C-alpha cells in the first residue's frame, strides 16, 4: 500500500506514452500535454501503448524520482476517461490497485459517511434551552 499525504495528487495520463522516454522526456510531456507543473511534488503516471508497462514521475524536492514497472503477464487496467481529458486524477488506493493490475473501474466504494446536517433553527433553539 502506498502512503501518500492527501495534498499529493496523482495524475494518470489519458493517452499512451512512449516508454523510451526518460525523466527529461516525461518532464516535457507533463508540461505540454498535461499542462501541469512537474516540480509540484505530485505524481504523474504513464502507461505504455500495450498497457504492460507503467512509469511514475515525481519531484521529491532535490531531484526527480522515476518508478518503472513491467508486467510479465496481463495488462494494467485504465479507468474511464472523459473524451477530451488529458489525464485522470487517482487517489493512492486506486494507484496501488492499478499497479497490482486490478481493474479500478469495476471496484465499488461505499458512500463516505457525512455528519447529518442540522437546520439552523434547530441549532438556535437547542442553544437557547441551555
N, C-alpha and C positions, 0 to 999 in steps of 0.2 A: 504494500500500500504506500502511496505517495503522500507525504505530509507536507502540504504547502500552505503558507498563510493565505487567508481569504483575499488579501489585496493582490495576490498574483493571479493574473488572468492567463488562460490557456487558449491560444488561437490555433485552430486546425485549418490549414489551407484547404479550400474547397476543391481546387484542381490538383492534378498530379504534378510532381516536381521531379526534375532530373536528379537522380541520386548521385550523380558525379559531382554535383555542386558541393563545395566545401563551405566553411564558415563565411568566407567573403561572398560567395555566390548566393548563399541563403540570406545574408545580411542585405544585399541589394534587392532580393526578392521581397523581403519583409518591407523595405522602404517603398518600393514601387508598386508591386502587385497587391500587397495587403494594406498599403498606406498606413503603416504603423511605425513606431519608434523601436528599433532593435535594442536600444540602451535602456528600455523601460523596466527591465527585470522580469517581464512577462515571458511565458514560454510560447514558442512558435513551433508547431508540429507540421511535418510534411510527409505525405505518403508518396510512394512511387506509383508509376502507371499501373503496374500489376498488383499493387497494394500488398506486396510481400515484404516491403522494406519501409522503415519509418526513421525519420531524423527529427530530433528536438533541439532547437537552438535557444539558448538563454544567455543573458548577460548577468554575471554574478558580482559586478562591482569592480573587478580587477581584470576581467577578460571574458571571453566567450566560452561557453560550455557547449559541446556538441555530443548528443547521445544518439547512437545508431543501433537499430535492431533489425535483424533479418529473420523472418520466419522460415523454418526448414520445410514446413508443410502448412497449407492453409493460407488465408488472406486476412488482412486487417479489415474490419467492417467499418465503413464510412457511415456516420449518422446522416440523417436527412439534411439537405442543404437547400435553402431558398434559391430559386433560379438565378438571381442576379448577385448573390452573395459571394464575396471573395474568400470568406472564412467563416468558421463556426466556432462559437465560444463553448468550451467544455469546462467542467469542474474537475477536481483532482480524482474523484471516483471514476468519472467517465474516462479520463485519460488512462487510469490504471486498467480499466476493463478493455479499452481499445488496445493497449499494449499486450494484454493477455489474449487478444483475438476474440473477445466477446462482442457480440452484436449489440451495441448500446441502443439501437432503435427499438429493439424488442423488449427492453427492460422497462418495467413499470415501477415508478416510485410512488410510495404512499403520499397522500396530501400532507404537507407540513402543517403542524399544529400552530394555530394562531390564538392568542388570547381573545376572549369574547369582547365584542365592542359594547360599551355601555353608553346608554343615552345620556346626554349632558344634563337633562332634567333629573334623571335618577341619581346621578352623582351629586348634584346640588342638594337634593332632598336628603340623601344619606348623610351629607356633611352637616346639614342643618340640624339633624337629630342628635348629633354628638354634643 
